[in-house]
Structure formats: C-alpha cells, structure tokens
Amino acid sequence: MQKLKVAGNSGQNPGFDFLQECWNDDPALQIVIKKLLVKFPQWGIAIMDRVLVA
C-alpha cells in the first residue's frame, strides 16, 4: 500500500508487474489502482474486463 501511495504522490509508475500483483492480491487495492490509472493515463495501463493490461 505504501508503494501505491508514493506512486500517487510522485506520479512515478511503480511498474506493471507490481500493479498486477497488487491487483490480484487484494480487492481493496483494486480501488486504489483504478484511481491511479485515471490520474496517470500516461502510464499506458488500462483495465479491461476487470483485468489489467499494458
């Protein structure tokens, strides 16, 4: 969760693999990740059919 907060504050992409791991581990983190992807579309990561895609 801390790494996601840092990404939200700095705008630095934590990496697709990290985001996908968090996405699969905890449904609560999915909400945080969705907000990050809306805030930073330049990361080139999207959600399709409830799955992260790069």
C-alpha positions in Angstrom: 0.0 0.0 0.0 2.9 2.4 0.8 4.4 2.0 -2.7 1.0 2.8 -4.2 0.7 6.0 -2.1 4.2 7.1 -3.2 3.2 6.5 -6.8 0.1 8.6 -6.3 2.1 11.5 -4.8 5.0 11.4 -7.2 3.5 10.2 -10.4 6.2 7.6 -10.8 4.9 4.4 -12.4 5.6 1.5 -9.9 5.6 -0.9 -12.8 3.0 -3.1 -14.4 4.2 -6.3 -12.7 3.8 -4.7 -9.2 0.4 -3.2 -10.0 -0.8 -6.6 -11.4 0.4 -8.4 -8.3 -1.4 -5.9 -6.0 -4.5 -6.1 -8.3 -4.6 -9.9 -7.9 -3.8 -9.9 -4.1 -6.4 -7.6 -2.6 -9.7 -6.3 -4.0 -9.3 -3.2 -1.8 -6.1 -2.3 -3.6 -8.0 -2.5 -6.9 -9.8 0.7 -6.0 -6.5 2.4 -5.3 -5.1 1.2 -8.6 -8.1 2.3 -10.5 -7.8 5.8 -9.1 -4.0 5.9 -10.0 -4.7 4.8 -13.6 -7.3 7.5 -14.0 -4.9 10.1 -12.6 -1.9 8.9 -14.6 -3.1 7.7 -18.1 0.4 8.3 -19.4 1.5 5.0 -17.7 -0.2 3.2 -20.5 -2.1 0.7 -18.3 -5.8 0.1 -18.6 -8.4 -2.2 -17.1 -10.4 -4.4 -19.5 -12.9 -6.9 -18.2 -11.6 -6.5 -14.7 -8.0 -7.3 -15.8 -5.0 -5.0 -16.0 -3.5 -4.7 -19.5 -0.4 -2.8 -20.6 
